């Protein structure tokens, strides 16, 4: 008996390198991929109550971003196109780390994408934001990250809000780019946000409030400290066809 198509999906995009045309290392040698395995497991548990939600890792053809080639972006778009052919217009959350978060942000204009969660994202100042209009975007960044810039993430959330996105930045003090220090906080928040953005559980009330900020709000207004973030929350938000099966 053929498996039913998913009613929603979470695509996981791991990190990589600024340049690198070789294929990603296999298995346990792919350190950026390994970093996202515990995150993927927590997310899968968070959405387990809705059997129609698929959690799927995006496979890269090259290990680097590679300038204007934007290789992981095209890998993400191919995965989204394949999902659409299989399941139709289902809601998708993109969850990426570092380079993978950059790819997720760039791919957010795809018709399936409803939300992006970026972990320690790579957000160069000139990156586009118009594709984020109408999307929910939550970025998580350590205040001690020395590889990618939390200030750049804060700037991107403000620019994306002016472009019509609902955005916020959550700061995680005392951690690092690889999400090793305070790993449970990263994992828990990733699961909490993905489940909430799919409408399966409440979105943290402070995130929901940040989503309601006016387009011209200062970047600092949409920046939230981790402590107490998931205390309470509004009713679950609906996201497309997540609840209930397909017809």
N, C-alpha and C positions, 0 to 999 in steps of 0.2 A: 504494500500500500504506500503510495507516494506521500511524502510529508506535506503538510499544509503550508502554504506560503505564510510568512510572518505578517502580523498585523502592525508591527513597528520594529525598528531596529536601532541598535547602538553600534556605530562603527568606531573601532579603536585604532588610533594612528600613533605608533611609537616614534621616538626621536631618531635623529640621524646626525648628519654632518653637513657643513656648509658646502663642501664639494666631495664628490666621490662617485665615479661612474660604474664601479664594480657592483656586483649584486651584493645584497646584505649577507653577512656571514650566516651559516646555517646553525639552527638549534641554539645550544647554550653559548655559542660563540657570539651570538648577536646580543650584545649587552643592552643596547637601547630597547630591543624587543623584550628582553627579560625584565626590564624595569616595569613594564606595563602589565606583566602577567598577574601580579597580585591585585592590581587595580581592576583588571578585567574580571578576576574571580569575585571581587567584592561587588562590582556592578552586576554581574550575573546573578548573585544572590539577591541583590536589591530589587531586581525585576522578576524574580522567580515566580512571584504570585500571579503573574500574567504570562501564561505559557506561549502567548503569541509573539512575545518580544524576542528577537534574535540579537545576540551579542556576538559580533564578528570582528576579527582583526583584518585590517587592510594589509595586503602583501605588496611590498615595494619591489620595483624592478632595479632600482639603484639605491645606494646607501646615502647619497647626498641630495641637497636641494638643487645645486648646479645652476646657479644664476638664473638667466631667463628661461632655461629649460623647465624649471619648476617641476622636476620629475615626480615627487610625492603627491603634488596636486593632481596630476593626471592619473596616478594610481587611485587616488580617492574618487575622482570622477568616474573612472571605469567601474569601481565597486558600486557606486551609487546607480549608475546606469544599469548594471546587472541586477541590482535589487529591484529597480523599477520594472524591468522586463519580467521578472519573476512574480512580483507581488503587487504591482500597480503603484498608485500614489500613496504610499504609507508614510507616516511621520518618522523621521530619523534624527537622532542626536549624534553629533560627531564629538568624540572625546579624544583629544590628542595631547601629547607631551612634547614640548620643545619644538623641534622641526615639524613634528606631527601636528602640533597645535597650529603652527603657521599654515600647514596644508589644510587643516580643518577650516580655519578662518577664510582662506581663499576659496574653498569649495562650498562655502555656505550659500552661495547663490543658486545652487542646484535645487530644482523644484521639490525634492524630497526633504531637504534639510529644514528643520524647525528650530534647532538649537545647537549651540556649540559650547562645550566645556573645554577650556584650555588650561593645561597644567604646565607651569613655568614656561609660558609660550615665548617663542622667538618672534618679536614684533618690530621689525625695522621701521623707522619713522615714515618712509614713503609708501608703505604697504596700503593697498586700497581698502576701503570700508563700505563702499556703496552696496556691495553684494550682501552686506549684513542687514540691510533694511528689512524690518518685519521679523527679524530673528531674535531669539533670546540668547545672549552671550554672557557667560560667566567665566572670568579668568581667575586662576589661583596662582599666586606667586609668593615665594619666600622673600622676606625683606633682606636676606643675606645672600641671595643668588649672585654668583660671580660669573655666570656663563651667559645668561640672558637677563634683560633689564626689567625689574618691577616698575620703574618709572615709565618705560616704553609701554608696558601693559596698561598702566593707568591712562596714559595718553590715548592709546587705541580705544579704550572703553569710552572715553569722552568723545573722540572723533566719530565712533560708530553710533553713539547716541544722537549726535547731531545729524547723522545720515538716516536715522529712523529705526535704529535697533534699540532693544531693551537690554541694558548692559549693567554689569558691576564687576568690580575687582575685589577678591578676597585675599587679604594678606596673611601669610603664615609665618610668624616670627620664629627665629631660631632653627630654621630648616636649611635646605640646600637645593641646588638644581636637580640633583639625582633623586630627590624625594626620599632619601635614606633617613635623615634625621626627621623625627616626627612623622614617620611613614604611616602609622595608623590614622593620623589626622587627614593626610592626603587621601587615603583609601576610603575612609568613612565619608568624607565630604564629596568625593567623586560619586559614590553610590547614592548618597542623599540627593545630590543635584540631578543626576540622570533620572532617578525615579520620579523626582518632583517635576522635572521638565517634560516627562512623558505623561504626567497627569495621574500617576499611580499612587503617589503619596503627596502630602503637602510640601510646597516649596517653602524654605525658611522665610519667615515673615520679613526679615530685614532684606533679603534678596528681592522678594516681591515688592517691597517699598522702593528699593533702588530701581527696579524695572519701571516704576511709575514716575521717575524724575523727568522734568521737562528737558527738551533737547539741548537747551543752553546751560544746563546745570554744570557747575564746576566739577572737574575730574575728582576732586577730593570728596565731593558729596556721594559719589558712587563707589567709594573705596571703603570696604568693610573689614574690620579685624575679625580674625577667626573666632576668638573667644565668645561663647554664647550665641554663635550664629544659628544653631539649629534648635534653639529654645522656642518651642511653640511654632505656630504657623497657621496660615489660612487653610481653607478647604482645598483639596486637591484640584489642580488645574487640568482641564481636558486638553488633550493633544491629538487631534485627528481621530483615527480609528483604533486607538490603543486599547480601550476597554471594549470587551466583547469580541467575538470572532468575526471573520470575514464572511460575507454572504455567498 
